[in-house]
Amino acid sequence: MLTNRYLLMLSLLLSGCSINTPLPDSAVVAPAHWSQVPELTRWPERRWWQQYDSPALDTLLARAEAGNLDLAAAASRLLQAEAQLRQARATLLPQAEAGLDLGRSGNDSGASASYGATLTARYQLDFWGRNQALADSARASLLASEFDAQTLALSIQASVVSNWLQILENQQRLALARDSLANAERVLQLVDTRYRFGAADSLQVSQQKTLVAQLRASLPGLEQQALQLRNSLILLLGETPDARLPAFTPLQAISLPTIGAGLPAELLDRRPDIRASEARLVAANANITAARAALFPSIALTGQLGARSTALGSLLGDPTTVWSLAAGLTQSIFDGGALRAQVALSEARQQELLVEYRRTLLGALADTDTALGAVQQAEQRYAFLEQANDEARRAFDLAEIRYRAGAIDLQALLDTQRTWYQSQDALAQQRAAWLLASVDLFRALGGGWQAPQ
């Protein structure tokens, strides 16, 4: 009883000696407002892609969530981090072992048997907080893995949406190239008719044939791009190349979302990559505590309860009981500086992660501000190109009428054809660029993600 009281008093006395390493100052002053002020001041919703009003995106994202291999690997990493946390927490609990033994001894007068059973318990008192610090580090590492998985999920979502939008852009450009080719072939028939009646010469026929050939040459490149985009999307879904995709819809049918952004300081709780970097910093800080605690003595309690008997029946019924309780103190005297080197290593790692945390935060602020500006600039450029396309179409209609009437030569008609085709192609690419800029903004804002309380 006195031994138990002594050990309890010693434990209470030294339990207040745990080492705490304060987190370093990692504050980064966020600007009061974005340099590009959005129309709305609210954050996106969780299912942000629904603002594009495309049922195909819901289908594709569900398939990606179920089949993407990167997400599957991230889930396995989460299981590893959870196991490491359970392993670290186990050091805070007593360890118990049970044993059975059978012995036989004898001399000239005969032999005798002995039976024994033992229960041994060991517990390392966490006086300096080393085991708790290791558990804290494992818990922070688990949080970092969870945030990494959520960052990856957001990246996969944005990649699927971007890839689908690029596929729709490619399909529209293909349709435009084929329509322009059909239009050029129609004009070629007109030029050929005028040539047969002597109203046009062979030079004009060759010029129009050149345009037709150029338009035909643009098709294989667009078709190859369509194949590459399709296979990239299939890979994101984790499916084989023969998988079927949803029916294509015109790019014009995709709604252009109006995206808001809250205050810059709120971005810390809106991007999982920032929280992952912060969790790694917390883990590194706990590792410093563990490394410093390893410099101090470790104290372990060992208790053993045993029973022995010369007969198995006596062991089960009325054995002889023995017990022991011991405390041991261990202190490293010479380790060649290994323990202090581990402290220095942990501190250097913390400083590296502190720099990385600040870089992540500053990068997130810059990415968001840039993405806000990109959406606004894309919208303005699209409006100008839309006006230019309307004028180019009007110019081609007038040029064809005048060419039929003989008021202008073929070269003027060719110029208006090329201008109109280029204008339509540029307008399609710019609408896609506007949509893709909105995806980048959703990604920069965290896609509607919010840190758990």
Secondary structure as UniProt FT lines:
FT   HELIX           2..15
FT   TURN            16..17
FT   TURN            46..47
FT   HELIX           48..52
FT   HELIX           55..67
FT   HELIX           69..90
FT   TURN            91..92
FT   STRAND          95..107
FT   TURN            108..109
FT   STRAND          110..125
FT   TURN            127..128
FT   HELIX           130..196
FT   TURN            197..198
FT   HELIX           202..237
FT   TURN            241..242
FT   HELIX           251..253
FT   HELIX           264..269
FT   HELIX           272..293
FT   TURN            294..295
FT   STRAND          298..309
FT   HELIX           312..317
FT   STRAND          320..330
FT   TURN            336..337
FT   HELIX           338..405
FT   HELIX           410..444
FT   TURN            445..448
//
